[in-house]
Amino acid sequence: MPRRNLALRLLEARETVMRRFRPLIAEEGLTEQQWRILRVLAERSPQEPGQIADACSILPPSLTGILARMASVDLVTRTQSSSDQRRQSVDLTARSRGIIERLIPRIEAEYRRLDADWGADTVEALHAMLDRITSLEAGRAATDDVAAPPTGTRPPAGRRRRSTA
């Protein structure tokens, strides 16, 4: 029997959850990605684009365009570092703070409905399982980073592996 597609199942579960929140986000004229960015900045601001990309699971090239569009409609400000022109910080605007103040209570109310519909224990177990998966993969990635030499490098002389073939 073929193995079930975990990645597809996770996407289906994400879609199931987002159906509850998407209309609330859209009412404020935001995309899901824009809302993720605002939520991250609401927790800690300002941040550098790389930090935002990591926290929001948005690829940096995509984030560049999203932040440009957000700045053009006064959702974020982008400020160049005075000490290093390659660095930039992103912050909320008064407009985006107002959106967050309106939206957070509605999002939290929807989370309470989710707890009621699914059972708070089920939601908490799901969070715990996702935290465990993330932790296991982070540990595996850290081990892989230590064990594997950088791409294009060779082990030091005298310590090269011999082929077993």
N, C-alpha and C positions, 0 to 999 in steps of 0.2 A: 504494500500500500504506500503511495507516495506521501512524503512528509507534508504537513500543512504549511502554508506560506505565512510565517510569522510576521514578516514585514507588511504584507497585505492586510493581515488581521489587525495589526496595530493601526494602520491607516484607516481601516473601517471603524475601529473604535474611536479614533480621533474625530472622524467625521460625525459619528453618533453624538459625541460630546459637543462638538462645535455647532451642530444644528441648534442647540439651545442658546448659544452665545452670539452667533453670527448676526441675527437680526438686531440685537442690542448695539453691536459694534457698528453695523451699517447705518443705523439711525443717526449716529453721530458723524456719518460721512467718512468713516475710517475703513481701511482694509484690515484684514487679520494681522498682517505683518506690522502695519503702523501701530495697531493696538498693542502688540507684543513689545514693540520698542518703547511706547509711552509707559507701559506697565513697568518695564525694566528701569526706565529713567525715573519713574515715580518712587521706586524703591531706593535708588542711589543715583544722584545726579550732581555734576556732570560725569560723563563717561567718555572714553575713547571709542571710536568705531569698532575696533577689534574686540573690545570687551562686550559691546552691544551685540555684535555678530555671534560671539560665543554664547551669550546668555539667551539670545532669541533663536538660535539655530537657523541663522540666515547666512548664506555664503557671502563673504566680504564683497565680491563684485556686485552682487544683487543689492546689498545694503547701501552701497555708494549711491545708486540710483534712487533707492527708496528715501534715503536721507535728503538728497537733493530735492525731491518732490515735496517732502515734508517741510523743508526749510522754505520752499517757494510758497507754501500756503500757511506759513507762520505756526507750524506745529513744533518745530525745534529750531534752535540756533546752533550754528557751528562756528567755533572760534579756533583760530590757529594759535598754537603755542608761541609765545614771544621768544622762548629760548631755542625752539627747534621747529622750524617751519614745516617739517614733515609730519608733525603731530597735531592732532585736532581734538577738541573736546566738543561733545554734543550735550545740549541742555534743553530743558523744557521752556516753553514760552508761557505767557499769561493765558493765551488761548488754550494751549494743551492742558494746562493745570485745571482750567475750568471744565474741559471735557472729562478729565480724569475724575474730578469731584462729582460730576453728574453720573458718570458711568460706573464707578466702583461700587456704589451701593446697589445698583441694579444687577451687576455681575455677582456680587456677594449674595443677593437674594436668590439668584438663579442657582448658585451653588447650594444654598439651603434647600431649594426644591429638589435638586439632584440627590442630596442626602436623603430627603424624604422619599423620593421615588425609588432609589436603588438600595437604600439603607446605608446609614453612616458607616457601619462596619464594613460593608462591601467597598465603599469609596476609600476608606482608610486602608483596607487590605490591598487595594489596587495601587494606592500611593506607595505602600511599603514594598510591593513587588517591583514597581518601576524604579524605586530608589535602589533596591538590591541589584537589579539588572545593570543600572547605570554604574553602581559601585564595582560590580564584578568586571564590567568592561573597562572601566578606568584602571583597575588594578592590572588587568591583562595588557592594556595598552602601555602602561608604565613598565611592565616586565619586558614587553616586546621592545620598547625604546632602549632599555638598558642592554638587552641581549643582542640586538642587531646593530652591526656597525653602520654608520651613515652610508647612504647610497653612493656608490662609486669609490668607496674606500676598500682597502685590503687589510686583513689582519696584520699586526706587526710581524716583521721577519722573525723566523724561528718559531712562530706560533701559528703557522698556517695549517689549516686542516688538510689532511690527506684524503684523497678521494677514496671512497669505499667501493666504487664501481669497477 
